[in-house]
């Protein structure tokens, strides 16, 4: 289901995926099956989202991101794909964020450019992740530190 107030340009959206009002999905984005993209999300072009993914309101998924299967992304999570952003910089360096399967990211977390979140990792709400997170690790804080 694509809500009538969503602006979805991509035709590469899996069966059973819901995209709610005020979302923007650009034409080259790939979204898997049985996903739930909540209101007021933005999904850029060079993006792949797996199956059974939930993206809560106010989150943007930028170019270069890969989101695995069964991932939960809380409300207002911030992803960064450029470590040194400058306005109108045509020579910027895209650094992908990779989210492996079964990851859970709490609301308000910030994930820095070039970071990989390992399978089954949990990111606490409000955490600032500046380096890779290992398989099944639980991280919290600013900067995020492993607690389990």
C-alpha positions in Angstrom: 0.0 0.0 0.0 1.3 3.4 -1.0 -0.6 6.2 0.8 -2.1 8.7 -1.6 -0.2 11.5 0.0 3.2 9.8 -0.5 5.5 10.8 -3.4 6.9 7.5 -4.6 8.9 7.4 -7.8 10.4 3.9 -7.5 8.7 0.9 -9.1 11.1 -1.4 -7.2 9.0 -2.0 -4.1 8.2 -5.5 -2.8 4.9 -7.1 -2.2 3.2 -6.2 1.1 5.2 -3.0 1.8 3.4 0.0 3.2 4.6 3.5 2.6 2.7 6.1 4.6 1.8 9.7 4.0 4.3 12.5 3.4 7.1 10.0 2.4 9.3 10.6 -0.6 11.0 7.7 -2.3 13.2 8.5 -5.3 13.1 6.4 -8.5 16.2 4.2 -8.1 15.5 3.1 -4.5 14.9 -0.6 -4.0 12.6 -1.6 -1.1 11.9 -5.2 -0.2 8.7 -7.0 0.8 6.6 -6.6 3.9 8.3 -3.3 5.0 6.7 -0.5 6.9 7.9 3.0 6.0 6.2 5.3 8.4 5.1 8.9 7.6 7.6 11.7 6.9 10.5 9.5 5.7 12.8 10.3 2.8 14.5 7.5 0.8 17.2 8.6 -1.7 18.2 6.9 -5.0 21.2 4.7 -4.4 19.5 2.7 -1.6 18.7 -0.9 -1.0 16.3 -1.9 1.8 15.7 -5.6 2.6 12.6 -7.5 3.6 10.6 -7.0 6.8 12.2 -3.6 7.6 10.5 -1.0 9.7 11.5 2.6 9.4 9.8 4.9 11.8 8.8 8.5 11.2 11.2 11.3 10.5 14.1 9.2 9.2 16.1 9.7 6.0 17.9 7.0 4.2 20.6 8.5 2.0 22.5 7.4 -1.1 25.0 4.6 -0.5 23.0 2.9 2.3 22.3 -0.8 2.4 19.7 -2.0 4.9 19.5 -5.8 5.5 16.4 -7.9 6.4 14.4 -7.7 9.6 15.9 -4.3 10.6 14.1 -1.8 12.9 15.0 1.9 12.6 13.4 4.1 15.2 12.0 7.5 14.8 14.3 10.4 13.8 17.4 8.3 13.4 20.1 10.4 11.5 22.4 8.7 9.0 25.4 10.5 7.6 27.1 9.6 4.3 29.8 12.4 4.1 32.3 12.9 7.0 33.2 16.4 5.7 30.1 18.0 4.3 30.2 21.4 2.6 27.4 23.3 0.8 27.4 22.7 -2.9 30.6 20.6 -2.8 30.6 18.6 -6.1 33.7 16.6 -5.0 32.3 15.1 -1.8 33.2 11.6 -0.8 30.2 9.2 -0.4 30.8 6.8 2.5 28.2 4.1 2.8 26.4 3.0 5.9 25.8 -0.8 5.9 23.2 -2.3 8.2 23.3 -6.1 8.3 20.3 -8.3 9.1 18.4 -8.2 12.4 19.7 -4.9 13.6 17.7 -2.6 15.9 18.4 1.1 16.1 16.7 3.2 18.8 15.0 6.5 18.2 17.2 9.6 17.8 20.5 7.7 17.2 23.1 9.1 14.9 25.1 6.8 12.6 28.3 8.3 11.2 29.4 7.8 7.5 31.3 4.6 6.7 30.0 2.6 9.6 28.9 -1.0 9.5 26.3 -2.3 12.0 26.8 -6.1 12.4 24.2 -8.8 12.3 21.9 -8.6 15.3 23.4 -5.4 16.8 21.3 -3.1 19.0 21.9 0.6 19.0 20.5 2.4 22.0 18.2 5.4 21.6 20.1 8.7 21.2 23.5 6.9 20.7 26.1 8.4 18.4 27.8 5.6 16.5 31.2 6.6 15.1 32.8 3.2 14.4 31.7 -0.3 13.3 29.5 -2.3 15.7 30.1 -6.0 15.9 27.7 -9.0 15.5 25.1 -9.0 18.3 26.8 -6.1 20.1 24.7 -3.7 22.2 26.0 -0.1 22.1 24.8 3.0 23.9 25.9 6.6 24.6 27.9 9.4 23.0 30.1 8.1 21.6 28.5 4.7 21.5 30.2 2.1 23.7 29.6 -1.6 23.9 27.7 -2.7 26.9 27.0 -6.3 25.9 
